[in-house]
Amino acid sequence: MRFDQDAYWGLGIGASISSRIPVVGPWIVNLLLGGPIIAGATLSRFFALHVFVIPGSLIAFVALHLLLVLKLGINDWPMPGRIVRRATYLQEYHELTRKDGIPFVPGAVTKDLFFSGFILLCIAACALYFGPFGPSGQPDPTIIQTAPRPDLFFLWLYALLSLLPPSMETPALLIGPVIALVVLLALPFFSGEGEKSWKRRPIAVLTILLVAVTLGTFTHLAGNAPWSPVMDAWSGEPIPAQYLQGRTALERQGALVFQAKQCHNCHALGGRAESADQSWIESPSSSRRINFIRQVIQGGGNMPGLRKKLESGRNDCTRRVPRNAAPTRAGGGS
């Protein structure tokens, strides 16, 4: 459980999503954060969640699963031609266990122990080979020019929410999971009979493949997202020499920042655009214009947000009036 810059802003995003739940949203946020903001109480809450609540819940669910296995049995291995019927399933199951069944202890328990040990060895091998993935430093709430990304298994959701229109974010976050949960809970009551082998269920196989391809595509899109331009250092052409000749030291320092931050990827020099990305503002009918405006206001990538500076500049233009200036009248002087 890390608590770095990505975790801080990721937790803020999660709390914002939870606050959208009707009626109980503010209560859930207070329960998660331990108050109105992310602070020391939040870290204590999540420490207790990871050390006590989640392991305790896993142990309870495993115990419930084992109890159901002892009381109701397990599904037989799906084979082509074996038809499952609700009316005769229990009778056929008990007859099958009397013929070639094995006792749960020690037969099934021994298999579970060997498989669990193999999984633990694989986890230990991955930890030794890849090394730890620890925090990247103490979080700083004052740094708002950040683009937190979730872990690999949540990148598809990150891309999906980023590509959806703003009006669809709340329905997708609140209604979508409820519908998916209801469908999964109701599925055994509607498809509990018939063939169970994947060789005789082409629709189910195609559905799983479609879901896998969709999740993989969204995960790939999250790595190279169109809403956050890729700005790898020194990836573009260097600043032409004519723009550096006769410049002061401060101006040359600004040119170095322009090059290092890859501002050339989006901004033209001398009115000359080098790429299609630099012509966003020239296409008013394109959706890229909206992304460009959002990029200027909110920031992202290597570019800071300029909303406060733009608002302060506008206020200065409207408020800076000479103290002794007389009001003008139509058609004449003062």
NULO-439741 format. One record per residue (C-alpha): y, z, x; residue number from 0; residue in one letter; chain. Coordinates in steps of 0.001 Angstrom, whole numbers, plus 500000, padded with zeros to 6 digits. Each point is the difference from the previous one (the first is absolute). Layout:
// NULO-439741
+--------+--------+--------+-------+-------+--------+
!     py !     pz !     px ! romar ! mivex ! drendo !
+--------+--------+--------+-------+-------+--------+
!      Y !      Z !      X !   NUM !     A !      A !
...
+--------+--------+--------+-------+-------+--------+
This chain:
// NULO-439741
+--------+--------+--------+-------+-------+--------+
!     py !     pz !     px ! romar ! mivex ! drendo !
+--------+--------+--------+-------+-------+--------+
! 500000 ! 500000 ! 500000 !     0 !     M !      A !
! 503050 ! 498749 ! 501850 !     1 !     R !      A !
! 503632 ! 500783 ! 499246 !     2 !     F !      A !
! 502050 ! 497290 ! 501691 !     3 !     D !      A !
! 502649 ! 497520 ! 498868 !     4 !     Q !      A !
! 497559 ! 497804 ! 498069 !     5 !     D !      A !
! 498376 ! 503013 ! 498337 !     6 !     A !      A !
! 503386 ! 501448 ! 499035 !     7 !     Y !      A !
! 501258 ! 496870 ! 498254 !     8 !     W !      A !
! 496556 ! 499183 ! 498629 !     9 !     G !      A !
! 499914 ! 503433 ! 498390 !    10 !     L !      A !
! 503474 ! 499352 ! 498600 !    11 !     G !      A !
! 498758 ! 496759 ! 498442 !    12 !     I !      A !
! 496978 ! 501790 ! 498532 !    13 !     G !      A !
! 502218 ! 502714 ! 498528 !    14 !     A !      A !
! 502271 ! 497330 ! 498527 !    15 !     S !      A !
! 496997 ! 498343 ! 498352 !    16 !     I !      A !
! 498819 ! 503350 ! 498599 !    17 !     S !      A !
! 503447 ! 500715 ! 498570 !    18 !     S !      A !
! 499700 ! 496946 ! 497732 !    19 !     R !      A !
! 497186 ! 501604 ! 497989 !    20 !     I !      A !
! 501413 ! 500971 ! 496583 !    21 !     P !      A !
! 500443 ! 503703 ! 499158 !    22 !     V !      A !
! 497969 ! 501444 ! 502911 !    23 !     V !      A !
! 501563 ! 497877 ! 502781 !    24 !     G !      A !
! 502495 ! 502625 ! 501283 !    25 !     P !      A !
! 497349 ! 502721 ! 499836 !    26 !     W !      A !
! 497574 ! 497898 ! 502093 !    27 !     I !      A !
! 502702 ! 499310 ! 502598 !    28 !     V !      A !
! 500787 ! 503706 ! 500282 !    29 !     N !      A !
! 496271 ! 500762 ! 500314 !    30 !     L !      A !
! 499569 ! 497441 ! 502796 !    31 !     L !      A !
! 503120 ! 500772 ! 502004 !    32 !     L !      A !
! 500325 ! 503710 ! 499308 !    33 !     G !      A !
! 503625 ! 499459 ! 498999 !    34 !     G !      A !
! 502545 ! 497247 ! 499413 !    35 !     P !      A !
! 499848 ! 498643 ! 503595 !    36 !     I !      A !
! 497475 ! 499351 ! 502766 !    37 !     I !      A !
! 500065 ! 503143 ! 502146 !    38 !     A !      A !
! 497775 ! 502624 ! 501583 !    39 !     G !      A !
! 498487 ! 500945 ! 496649 !    40 !     A !      A !
! 498877 ! 496382 ! 499579 !    41 !     T !      A !
! 498062 ! 500088 ! 503268 !    42 !     L !      A !
! 498350 ! 503279 ! 498970 !    43 !     S !      A !
! 499032 ! 498522 ! 496624 !    44 !     R !      A !
! 498373 ! 496945 ! 501567 !    45 !     F !      A !
! 498271 ! 502101 ! 502654 !    46 !     F !      A !
! 498414 ! 502120 ! 497271 !    47 !     A !      A !
! 499148 ! 496823 ! 498065 !    48 !     L !      A !
! 498158 ! 498440 ! 502957 !    49 !     H !      A !
! 498293 ! 503187 ! 501201 !    50 !     V !      A !
! 499041 ! 501713 ! 496740 !    51 !     F !      A !
! 500486 ! 497897 ! 496848 !    52 !     V !      A !
! 498543 ! 496659 ! 501104 !    53 !     I !      A !
! 496942 ! 501412 ! 501857 !    54 !     P !      A !
! 499355 ! 502429 ! 497139 !    55 !     G !      A !
! 500180 ! 497171 ! 497462 !    56 !     S !      A !
! 497602 ! 497877 ! 502065 !    57 !     L !      A !
! 497494 ! 502842 ! 500205 !    58 !     I !      A !
! 500244 ! 500584 ! 496245 !    59 !     A !      A !
! 499504 ! 496300 ! 499176 !    60 !     F !      A !
! 497017 ! 499732 ! 502375 !    61 !     V !      A !
! 498424 ! 503063 ! 498352 !    62 !     A !      A !
! 500547 ! 498475 ! 496550 !    63 !     L !      A !
! 498470 ! 496730 ! 501191 !    64 !     H !      A !
! 496901 ! 501746 ! 501337 !    65 !     L !      A !
! 499627 ! 501945 ! 496755 !    66 !     L !      A !
! 500118 ! 496773 ! 497979 !    67 !     L !      A !
! 497462 ! 498400 ! 502341 !    68 !     V !      A !
! 497595 ! 502916 ! 499461 !    69 !     L !      A !
! 500495 ! 499999 ! 496238 !    70 !     K !      A !
! 500278 ! 496273 ! 499185 !    71 !     L !      A !
! 498536 ! 498226 ! 503004 !    72 !     G !      A !
! 501396 ! 496974 ! 501835 !    73 !     I !      A !
! 500182 ! 496286 ! 499322 !    74 !     N !      A !
! 497048 ! 498025 ! 501236 !    75 !     D !      A !
! 500592 ! 497307 ! 502607 !    76 !     W !      A !
! 501174 ! 496837 ! 498154 !    77 !     P !      A !
! 497482 ! 497181 ! 500175 !    78 !     M !      A !
! 500058 ! 496538 ! 498371 !    79 !     P !      A !
! 498070 ! 499996 ! 496750 !    80 !     G !      A !
! 500229 ! 503756 ! 499441 !    81 !     R !      A !
! 501790 ! 500528 ! 496674 !    82 !     I !      A !
! 501749 ! 503289 ! 499250 !    83 !     V !      A !
! 499951 ! 501169 ! 496346 !    84 !     R !      A !
! 501611 ! 503189 ! 498772 !    85 !     R !      A !
! 497273 ! 500788 ! 497474 !    86 !     A !      A !
! 497122 ! 499928 ! 502515 !    87 !     T !      A !
! 501763 ! 500760 ! 503282 !    88 !     Y !      A !
! 499170 ! 503733 ! 500213 !    89 !     L !      A !
! 496347 ! 499443 ! 499098 !    90 !     Q !      A !
! 499603 ! 497224 ! 502567 !    91 !     E !      A !
! 501842 ! 502062 ! 502606 !    92 !     Y !      A !
! 497700 ! 503009 ! 499621 !    93 !     H !      A !
! 496909 ! 497780 ! 500116 !    94 !     E !      A !
! 501293 ! 498361 ! 503178 !    95 !     L !      A !
! 500697 ! 503335 ! 501685 !    96 !     T !      A !
! 496494 ! 501237 ! 499173 !    97 !     R !      A !
! 498474 ! 496899 ! 501645 !    98 !     K !      A !
! 501872 ! 499686 ! 503285 !    99 !     D !      A !
! 502801 ! 502565 ! 499864 !   100 !     G !      A !
! 500765 ! 502470 ! 502791 !   101 !     I !      A !
! 501350 ! 503555 ! 499641 !   102 !     P !      A !
! 503709 ! 500449 ! 500482 !   103 !     F !      A !
! 499314 ! 502709 ! 502585 !   104 !     V !      A !
! 499149 ! 499074 ! 502705 !   105 !     P !      A !
! 499704 ! 496253 ! 499358 !   106 !     G !      A !
! 503450 ! 498962 ! 498753 !   107 !     A !      A !
! 501800 ! 502825 ! 501818 !   108 !     V !      A !
! 498550 ! 498864 ! 503336 !   109 !     T !      A !
! 501260 ! 496460 ! 499431 !   110 !     K !      A !
! 503454 ! 501306 ! 499061 !   111 !     D !      A !
! 500135 ! 502155 ! 503144 !   112 !     L !      A !
! 499105 ! 497099 ! 502277 !   113 !     F !      A !
! 502535 ! 497700 ! 498329 !   114 !     F !      A !
! 502746 ! 502650 ! 500111 !   115 !     S !      A !
! 499272 ! 500633 ! 503691 !   116 !     G !      A !
! 500247 ! 496259 ! 500707 !   117 !     F !      A !
! 503402 ! 499831 ! 498271 !   118 !     I !      A !
! 501286 ! 502990 ! 501983 !   119 !     L !      A !
! 498840 ! 498408 ! 503264 !   120 !     L !      A !
! 501812 ! 496773 ! 499076 !   121 !     C !      A !
! 503195 ! 501953 ! 499289 !   122 !     I !      A !
! 499709 ! 501825 ! 503331 !   123 !     A !      A !
! 499399 ! 496697 ! 501824 !   124 !     A !      A !
! 503078 ! 498444 ! 498388 !   125 !     C !      A !
! 502065 ! 503053 ! 500965 !   126 !     A !      A !
! 498838 ! 499735 ! 503628 !   127 !     L !      A !
! 500525 ! 496237 ! 500208 !   128 !     Y !      A !
! 503272 ! 499542 ! 498098 !   129 !     F !      A !
! 501570 ! 503345 ! 500798 !   130 !     G !      A !
! 502182 ! 502169 ! 497759 !   131 !     P !      A !
! 502639 ! 498579 ! 497709 !   132 !     F !      A !
! 502495 ! 502806 ! 500086 !   133 !     G !      A !
! 503608 ! 500432 ! 498877 !   134 !     P !      A !
! 502660 ! 497853 ! 501623 !   135 !     S !      A !
! 502588 ! 502770 ! 500278 !   136 !     G !      A !
! 501921 ! 502487 ! 497924 !   137 !     Q !      A !
! 501422 ! 498422 ! 496818 !   138 !     P !      A !
! 503766 ! 499571 ! 499765 !   139 !     D !      A !
! 501290 ! 499796 ! 496390 !   140 !     P !      A !
! 503357 ! 498670 ! 501209 !   141 !     T !      A !
! 498409 ! 496732 ! 501144 !   142 !     I !      A !
! 499878 ! 497894 ! 496850 !   143 !     I !      A !
! 499554 ! 496616 ! 501712 !   144 !     Q !      A !
! 496241 ! 500253 ! 499913 !   145 !     T !      A !
! 497196 ! 497983 ! 498434 !   146 !     A !      A !
! 497067 ! 502382 ! 499477 !   147 !     P !      A !
! 496641 ! 498331 ! 499511 !   148 !     R !      A !
! 496909 ! 501756 ! 498641 !   149 !     P !      A !
! 496619 ! 500019 ! 501696 !   150 !     D !      A !
! 497776 ! 496928 ! 499969 !   151 !     L !      A !
! 498143 ! 500841 ! 496796 !   152 !     F !      A !
! 503293 ! 500282 ! 498044 !   153 !     F !      A !
! 501761 ! 496925 ! 501415 !   154 !     L !      A !
! 498923 ! 497852 ! 497032 !   155 !     W !      A !
! 501835 ! 502340 ! 497626 !   156 !     L !      A !
! 503063 ! 499917 ! 502267 !   157 !     Y !      A !
! 500069 ! 496199 ! 499860 !   158 !     A !      A !
! 499350 ! 499874 ! 496258 !   159 !     L !      A !
! 502858 ! 502333 ! 499145 !   160 !     L !      A !
! 502337 ! 498186 ! 502365 !   161 !     S !      A !
! 499259 ! 496605 ! 498448 !   162 !     L !      A !
! 500264 ! 501179 ! 496393 !   163 !     L !      A !
! 503350 ! 499733 ! 498189 !   164 !     P !      A !
! 501838 ! 503340 ! 499828 !   165 !     P !      A !
! 499473 ! 500181 ! 496227 !   166 !     S !      A !
! 496222 ! 499887 ! 500487 !   167 !     M !      A !
! 499728 ! 502796 ! 502578 !   168 !     E !      A !
! 499814 ! 502921 ! 497567 !   169 !     T !      A !
! 497445 ! 498372 ! 497634 !   170 !     P !      A !
! 497843 ! 498992 ! 502968 !   171 !     A !      A !
! 500126 ! 503526 ! 501446 !   172 !     L !      A !
! 499490 ! 501968 ! 496796 !   173 !     L !      A !
! 498149 ! 497754 ! 497545 !   174 !     I !      A !
! 497838 ! 497977 ! 502414 !   175 !     G !      A !
! 498019 ! 502942 ! 501467 !   176 !     P !      A !
! 499409 ! 501478 ! 496538 !   177 !     V !      A !
! 498573 ! 496714 ! 498712 !   178 !     I !      A !
! 497781 ! 499615 ! 503081 !   179 !     A !      A !
! 498711 ! 503578 ! 499655 !   180 !     L !      A !
! 499210 ! 499556 ! 496283 !   181 !     V !      A !
! 498138 ! 496737 ! 500700 !   182 !     V !      A !
! 497904 ! 501605 ! 502742 !   183 !     L !      A !
! 499130 ! 503005 ! 497828 !   184 !     L !      A !
! 499095 ! 497808 ! 497017 !   185 !     A !      A !
! 498026 ! 497449 ! 502035 !   186 !     L !      A !
! 496620 ! 501870 ! 499939 !   187 !     P !      A !
! 500149 ! 500221 ! 496193 !   188 !     F !      A !
! 500400 ! 496233 ! 499608 !   189 !     F !      A !
! 497911 ! 498599 ! 502866 !   190 !     S !      A !
! 497180 ! 502496 ! 500407 !   191 !     G !      A !
! 497194 ! 497587 ! 499094 !   192 !     E !      A !
! 498532 ! 496745 ! 501244 !   193 !     G !      A !
! 499539 ! 498656 ! 503519 !   194 !     E !      A !
! 501231 ! 502187 ! 502841 !   195 !     K !      A !
! 499180 ! 497755 ! 502954 !   196 !     S !      A !
! 503015 ! 498233 ! 501513 !   197 !     W !      A !
! 497946 ! 496786 ! 500166 !   198 !     K !      A !
! 500029 ! 499812 ! 496193 !   199 !     R !      A !
! 503650 ! 501045 ! 499510 !   200 !     R !      A !
! 502218 ! 497142 ! 501201 !   201 !     P !      A !
! 503063 ! 501128 ! 498037 !   202 !     I !      A !
! 499905 ! 503465 ! 501564 !   203 !     A !      A !
! 499562 ! 498529 ! 503501 !   204 !     V !      A !
! 502905 ! 497575 ! 499510 !   205 !     L !      A !
! 502158 ! 502834 ! 498666 !   206 !     T !      A !
! 499324 ! 502121 ! 503085 !   207 !     I !      A !
! 500731 ! 497045 ! 502291 !   208 !     L !      A !
! 503245 ! 499283 ! 498149 !   209 !     L !      A !
! 501110 ! 503630 ! 500328 !   210 !     V !      A !
! 499107 ! 500035 ! 503709 !   211 !     A !      A !
! 501908 ! 496765 ! 500701 !   212 !     V !      A !
! 503006 ! 501259 ! 498020 !   213 !     T !      A !
! 500132 ! 503311 ! 501867 !   214 !     L !      A !
! 499573 ! 498239 ! 503339 !   215 !     G !      A !
! 502785 ! 497547 ! 499182 !   216 !     T !      A !
! 502441 ! 502743 ! 499005 !   217 !     F !      A !
! 499068 ! 501973 ! 503126 !   218 !     T !      A !
! 500786 ! 496963 ! 502134 !   219 !     H !      A !
! 503301 ! 499455 ! 498207 !   220 !     L !      A !
! 500991 ! 503611 ! 500649 !   221 !     A !      A !
! 499716 ! 499377 ! 503739 !   222 !     G !      A !
! 502398 ! 497042 ! 499920 !   223 !     N !      A !
! 502117 ! 500709 ! 496955 !   224 !     A !      A !
! 502689 ! 497524 ! 498862 !   225 !     P !      A !
! 502282 ! 502866 ! 498935 !   226 !     W !      A !
! 500137 ! 501413 ! 503534 !   227 !     S !      A !
! 500648 ! 497282 ! 502602 !   228 !     P !      A !
! 497923 ! 500078 ! 503158 !   229 !     V !      A !
! 502335 ! 500720 ! 502918 !   230 !     M !      A !
! 497967 ! 500155 ! 503176 !   231 !     D !      A !
! 502178 ! 500679 ! 503023 !   232 !     A !      A !
! 500946 ! 496915 ! 502076 !   233 !     W !      A !
! 498074 ! 497670 ! 497696 !   234 !     S !      A !
! 502937 ! 497634 ! 499407 !   235 !     G !      A !
! 502087 ! 497825 ! 502218 !   236 !     E !      A !
! 502474 ! 501746 ! 502331 !   237 !     P !      A !
! 503698 ! 499983 ! 499191 !   238 !     I !      A !
! 501605 ! 496817 ! 501410 !   239 !     P !      A !
! 502027 ! 500480 ! 503165 !   240 !     A !      A !
! 503235 ! 498673 ! 498483 !   241 !     Q !      A !
! 500166 ! 503038 ! 497740 !   242 !     Y !      A !
! 499919 ! 502340 ! 503021 !   243 !     L !      A !
! 502496 ! 498333 ! 502299 !   244 !     Q !      A !
! 503338 ! 501781 ! 500262 !   245 !     G !      A !
! 498832 ! 503016 ! 497977 !   246 !     R !      A !
! 500779 ! 503616 ! 500741 !   247 !     T !      A !
! 497339 ! 502549 ! 500909 !   248 !     A !      A !
! 500069 ! 501432 ! 496470 !   249 !     L !      A !
! 499551 ! 496553 ! 498463 !   250 !     E !      A !
! 497089 ! 499272 ! 502333 !   251 !     R !      A !
! 498444 ! 503298 ! 498915 !   252 !     Q !      A !
! 500321 ! 498865 ! 496400 !   253 !     G !      A !
! 498317 ! 496711 ! 500900 !   254 !     A !      A !
! 497139 ! 501971 ! 501555 !   255 !     L !      A !
! 499560 ! 502012 ! 496786 !   256 !     V !      A !
! 500116 ! 496746 ! 497994 !   257 !     F !      A !
! 497199 ! 498596 ! 502145 !   258 !     Q !      A !
! 497853 ! 503145 ! 500293 !   259 !     A !      A !
! 500104 ! 500699 ! 496271 !   260 !     K !      A !
! 499231 ! 496338 ! 499272 !   261 !     Q !      A !
! 502997 ! 499580 ! 497722 !   262 !     C !      A !
! 499730 ! 496306 ! 500909 !   263 !     H !      A !
! 496959 ! 499771 ! 497706 !   264 !     N !      A !
! 502240 ! 500310 ! 496938 !   265 !     C !      A !
! 503592 ! 499501 ! 501193 !   266 !     H !      A !
! 501492 ! 496771 ! 501266 !   267 !     A !      A !
! 502166 ! 499690 ! 503110 !   268 !     L !      A !
! 503131 ! 497889 ! 499767 !   269 !     G !      A !
! 499175 ! 498860 ! 496484 !   270 !     G !      A !
! 496777 ! 498297 ! 501151 !   271 !     R !      A !
! 496755 ! 501098 ! 498312 !   272 !     A !      A !
! 496864 ! 499816 ! 502106 !   273 !     E !      A !
! 497424 ! 500638 ! 497280 !   274 !     S !      A !
! 499462 ! 500030 ! 496266 !   275 !     A !      A !
! 500293 ! 503790 ! 499963 !   276 !     D !      A !
! 503650 ! 499696 ! 501056 !   277 !     Q !      A !
! 500806 ! 497879 ! 496928 !   278 !     S !      A !
! 499041 ! 502597 ! 497369 !   279 !     W !      A !
! 503522 ! 500438 ! 498802 !   280 !     I !      A !
! 500441 ! 496235 ! 499605 !   281 !     E !      A !
! 497496 ! 499776 ! 497108 !   282 !     S !      A !
! 501487 ! 501926 ! 497040 !   283 !     P !      A !
! 497154 ! 499057 ! 497654 !   284 !     S !      A !
! 497293 ! 501260 ! 502335 !   285 !     S !      A !
! 498425 ! 503435 ! 499757 !   286 !     S !      A !
! 500651 ! 500342 ! 503736 !   287 !     R !      A !
! 503669 ! 500559 ! 499207 !   288 !     R !      A !
! 499062 ! 503203 ! 498147 !   289 !     I !      A !
! 497817 ! 501079 ! 502932 !   290 !     N !      A !
! 502857 ! 499261 ! 502381 !   291 !     F !      A !
! 502434 ! 502151 ! 498001 !   292 !     I !      A !
! 497446 ! 502805 ! 499796 !   293 !     R !      A !
! 499425 ! 499755 ! 503755 !   294 !     Q !      A !
! 503736 ! 500352 ! 500695 !   295 !     V !      A !
! 500435 ! 502946 ! 497627 !   296 !     I !      A !
! 496798 ! 501971 ! 500661 !   297 !     Q !      A !
! 499135 ! 498845 ! 503517 !   298 !     G !      A !
! 496528 ! 499445 ! 501347 !   299 !     G !      A !
! 498246 ! 498835 ! 503122 !   300 !     G !      A !
! 502563 ! 500291 ! 502803 !   301 !     N !      A !
! 503027 ! 499742 ! 497723 !   302 !     M !      A !
! 501753 ! 503168 ! 498757 !   303 !     P !      A !
! 501147 ! 500392 ! 496424 !   304 !     G !      A !
! 503663 ! 499122 ! 499533 !   305 !     L !      A !
! 500584 ! 501293 ! 496480 !   306 !     R !      A !
! 502223 ! 502928 ! 500953 !   307 !     K !      A !
! 502064 ! 497899 ! 502394 !   308 !     K !      A !
! 500507 ! 497297 ! 497397 !   309 !     L !      A !
! 501030 ! 502543 ! 497371 !   310 !     E !      A !
! 502404 ! 501748 ! 502372 !   311 !     S !      A !
! 501547 ! 496661 ! 500960 !   312 !     G !      A !
! 500487 ! 499082 ! 496368 !   313 !     R !      A !
! 501594 ! 503345 ! 499236 !   314 !     N !      A !
! 502331 ! 499625 ! 502971 !   315 !     D !      A !
! 501141 ! 496584 ! 498811 !   316 !     C !      A !
! 500773 ! 501293 ! 496511 !   317 !     T !      A !
! 501629 ! 503281 ! 501016 !   318 !     R !      A !
! 502144 ! 499103 ! 503005 !   319 !     R !      A !
! 503364 ! 499424 ! 498293 !   320 !     V !      A !
! 503364 ! 500871 ! 501658 !   321 !     P !      A !
! 501335 ! 503274 ! 498696 !   322 !     R !      A !
! 503525 ! 498668 ! 499301 !   323 !     N !      A !
! 498920 ! 496679 ! 498530 !   324 !     A !      A !
! 501615 ! 499300 ! 496637 !   325 !     A !      A !
! 497903 ! 498499 ! 497184 !   326 !     P !      A !
! 500344 ! 496245 ! 499657 !   327 !     T !      A !
! 501102 ! 498378 ! 496760 !   328 !     R !      A !
! 499090 ! 496588 ! 498683 !   329 !     A !      A !
! 502574 ! 497324 ! 500654 !   330 !     G !      A !
! 502261 ! 501799 ! 502447 !   331 !     G !      A !
! 500530 ! 502376 ! 502882 !   332 !     G !      A !
! 500185 ! 503739 ! 500053 !   333 !     S !      A !
+--------+--------+--------+-------+-------+--------+
